[in-house]
């Protein structure tokens, strides 16, 4: 399976803003973006002082790359999600964001059961979660309304999951998800609305990029 193996802080620096790919670490003084808030590479630091006119293509590319990096998806799979969104009724860009939001790893992150989406993917691949009572290990699995996600019974004695209620309690509740801290479970009650998805993502530019 293809996987991004380089430093994820470079991705934030390339996009020129924090994408919070490392969870709580991004809020501390250790955040690489705060220490080196310029683009990576040999000419990254000098390029921030140059005025550069941004083309339509570059704006579309950056919007697409940003969405990919926020959700931790490589190009081939992201393109498949776009093609799936294109087949659905409604706005293609909004359909795409709903598909990304209902991925299992993202739902676990939104429920507060993981510090970041990358951490959620790791927990899922190690088999620590169940969906509707069945153990799963596919982070890209898309959930439907009514699906229930829970920490597997055999994993609840691990130190991380014993301390999880305190971590999850500190996270804000997501309107389209229900969460039970005591049982370490949650369910999808409805699909997210646009106002409940990251407002910094520009889905229309993504559609324009793939429509060229």
ChimeraX attribute file (.defattr): number of C-alpha atoms within 10 A of each C-alpha:
attribute: neighborCount
match mode: 1-to-1
recipient: residues
	/A:1	2
	/A:2	7
	/A:3	8
	/A:4	10
	/A:5	6
	/A:6	8
	/A:7	8
	/A:8	16
	/A:9	20
	/A:10	18
	/A:11	21
	/A:12	23
	/A:13	20
	/A:14	19
	/A:15	17
	/A:16	15
	/A:17	14
	/A:18	20
	/A:19	20
	/A:20	18
	/A:21	21
	/A:22	17
	/A:23	16
	/A:24	11
	/A:25	14
	/A:26	17
	/A:27	12
	/A:28	10
	/A:29	10
	/A:30	10
	/A:31	17
	/A:32	17
	/A:33	21
	/A:34	15
	/A:35	9
	/A:36	14
	/A:37	21
	/A:38	22
	/A:39	20
	/A:40	15
	/A:41	9
	/A:42	8
	/A:43	10
	/A:44	15
	/A:45	14
	/A:46	10
	/A:47	12
	/A:48	13
	/A:49	9
	/A:50	8
	/A:51	7
	/A:52	8
	/A:53	7
	/A:54	8
	/A:55	9
	/A:56	11
	/A:57	13
	/A:58	13
	/A:59	16
	/A:60	20
	/A:61	16
	/A:62	17
	/A:63	21
	/A:64	23
	/A:65	19
	/A:66	23
	/A:67	21
	/A:68	17
	/A:69	18
	/A:70	19
	/A:71	19
	/A:72	19
	/A:73	18
	/A:74	14
	/A:75	13
	/A:76	9
	/A:77	12
	/A:78	19
	/A:79	14
	/A:80	11
	/A:81	16
	/A:82	20
	/A:83	14
	/A:84	14
	/A:85	20
	/A:86	16
	/A:87	10
	/A:88	11
	/A:89	8
	/A:90	10
	/A:91	13
	/A:92	20
	/A:93	18
	/A:94	19
	/A:95	21
	/A:96	21
	/A:97	22
	/A:98	18
	/A:99	18
	/A:100	23
	/A:101	21
	/A:102	21
	/A:103	18
	/A:104	25
	/A:105	29
	/A:106	24
	/A:107	25
	/A:108	28
	/A:109	20
	/A:110	25
	/A:111	24
	/A:112	26
	/A:113	28
	/A:114	24
	/A:115	20
	/A:116	22
	/A:117	25
	/A:118	20
	/A:119	17
	/A:120	24
	/A:121	21
	/A:122	17
	/A:123	19
	/A:124	22
	/A:125	14
	/A:126	12
	/A:127	16
	/A:128	20
	/A:129	26
	/A:130	18
	/A:131	20
	/A:132	13
	/A:133	14
	/A:134	11
	/A:135	17
	/A:136	19
	/A:137	18
	/A:138	16
	/A:139	20
	/A:140	16
	/A:141	14
	/A:142	17
	/A:143	19
	/A:144	15
	/A:145	13
	/A:146	13
	/A:147	15
	/A:148	20
	/A:149	25
	/A:150	22
	/A:151	23
	/A:152	20
	/A:153	14
	/A:154	10
	/A:155	14
	/A:156	16
	/A:157	11
	/A:158	10
	/A:159	9
	/A:160	13
	/A:161	18
	/A:162	12
	/A:163	12
	/A:164	18
	/A:165	17
	/A:166	12
	/A:167	15
	/A:168	21
	/A:169	15
	/A:170	9
	/A:171	14
	/A:172	10
	/A:173	14
	/A:174	14
	/A:175	14
	/A:176	15
	/A:177	19
	/A:178	16
	/A:179	22
	/A:180	14
	/A:181	17
	/A:182	8
	/A:183	12
	/A:184	22
	/A:185	20
	/A:186	24
	/A:187	23
	/A:188	20
	/A:189	15
	/A:190	14
	/A:191	17
	/A:192	19
	/A:193	12
	/A:194	12
	/A:195	7
	/A:196	12
	/A:197	13
	/A:198	12
	/A:199	9
	/A:200	9
	/A:201	15
	/A:202	19
	/A:203	21
	/A:204	15
	/A:205	20
	/A:206	23
	/A:207	20
	/A:208	16
	/A:209	18
	/A:210	13
	/A:211	7
	/A:212	6
